[in-house]
């Protein structure tokens, strides 16, 4: 705080006292909302997860860990956990990798940077639900562009070189969304398609922060190939960016909902192969009014997200100063 | 050597760009074509735009007994059935439209799309406004005022950053249901009024504002609240813009939360909900109007992005990097 040269001693003190009051006044709305909208719900989810509460039910029974036990023993929840983790494990590395790859390639271009940036960022801006519906049409088994395009390869040499296509030509192209072997992968693909442009932008920002002279220094030390320069300079310099990108991609991946609900309105896809946590919370808690189990899934979800974020905090603690 | 590697980079990036852009191309293309062209995958980007009969137009003004009686004079030698046939023929001829026109007009007529867009603007607008009104004073206090408990409050903000609001949707839903707010605008807006991310972002930004500026304002006799709105707000425009981008994009595109709290009342639907409803309503042959709807919903943000690209990307970067 700047000291005002000629002012008497007690002015700052009086001001400090009045500042305290004003400060709490300024913070009060935010603090109240934070408690009511964020903290109270977490606590109530925790409490509700031990009950069989449902809206408009006459009584509530305490069921202990029953809800949690169900999640870890029943096959539909096992499928939920499996689908969610598969999604996270597939989508996070690929969309981070593609984001980084695209950023590096674009950054090294002599011309045309802007156009690629623009294109890759389009899906991030677009309403995911609308794009999911477009993809649904494109993946339509008979009139969709995807299968039509694949069919053009039938009867050509590609069919012989690519057994999967040959099989499709002989026995019909995949149903994509109707087939439990493909449904989850389609959802994963859409997640990657939609999100990697965001990572690209963050990486491009990270790249501008890599000191130029480090490259010269590395070159002097004998790092001649592009790969060596990447390994010795770029990658370490991008460390904090990577930690951040991985974290938010993880959290977003856990929250996948739009595509699942849009493409599988009956819920979770063919034989629940794409039954994601967020969808399960919605289905159990809202559609079926089973709030107890919905809350238990909520708690599990929160625990996953918090673990990821705390790991991130630990990893970046040395780099970031909040005050 | 250099040119070869540049060539390969472009080739690689072009393949990626193609995959990214094909759905957008398809969406716009389908929104222009006739059902037959979509069904058979013909017609290029625009379709032939040959006139087609708008069946809904025909169905809505089908000639009845009275019309036949009235038209008897025009067709002296025909039986009633033939007159009816002739009238239907005439009606069909008057109901011819170009596919592109058909798709877009059905998008607006079939579903109250204007209403959805208006709702989208109301909801995203009020969310952003309330977030700023709540976050800005808090961020100012946390960055520029000294008071007992400041560290605790800031710690709480950091903790709340861990909580994705979507994750606690269920208890929020119950709370709103208990208050009788399900199916109201309030349900769409209230849970988003607090943005800890906004507080955090603004605080980080205010930390860089020199104290002298605030002291000068105090010397001029300004109160703390007017300092927030008349001194801090103008300096915070770049950060606010970044935050606005985040907030508006997220809430315009949000589907999960509206799906939870708007159950059935179509007049409250936000654009994604409207699109979802439209999809459930129609049978498979009306892909054209559905794609027109999708185009209309996706366009505002895309256009904004294309117009202010640099700002957008800077904004995402500024607010994305903690």
Interface residues (C-beta under 8 A of the other chain):
Chain A: X1 X2 X4 X15 X16 X19 X20 X22 X23 X24 X26 X27 X29 X30 X31 X33 X34 X37 X38 X39 X40 X41 X42 X44 X45 X48 X55 X98 X102 X105 X106 X108 X109 X110 X112 X114 X115 X116 X117 X118 X119 X120 X121 X122 X123 X124 X125 X126 X127 X128 X129 X130 X131 X133 X134 X135 X137 X138 X143 X145 X148 X193 X197 X198 X201 X202 X204 X205 X206 X241 X244 X248 X251 X255 X257 X258 X261 X262 X265 X278 X281 X282 X285 X286 X291 X294 X295 X298 X301 X302 X305 X306 X309 X310 X316 X320 X322 X323
Chain B: X6 X9 X10 X12 X13 X16 X17 X19 X20 X21 X22 X23 X24 X26 X27 X30 X38 X39 X40 X41 X133 X134 X135 X137 X138 X140 X141 X142 X145 X146 X147 X148 X149 X150 X153 X154 X156 X157 X158 X160 X161 X162 X163 X164 X165 X166 X167 X168 X169 X170 X171 X172 X173 X174 X175 X177 X190 X191 X193 X194 X196 X199 X211 X212 X215 X218 X219 X223 X224 X225 X228 X249 X252 X253 X255 X256 X259 X260 X271 X272 X275 X276 X279 X280 X287 X290 X291 X294 X297 X298 X301 X302 X305 X306 X309 X312 X313 X316 X317 X320 X321 X322
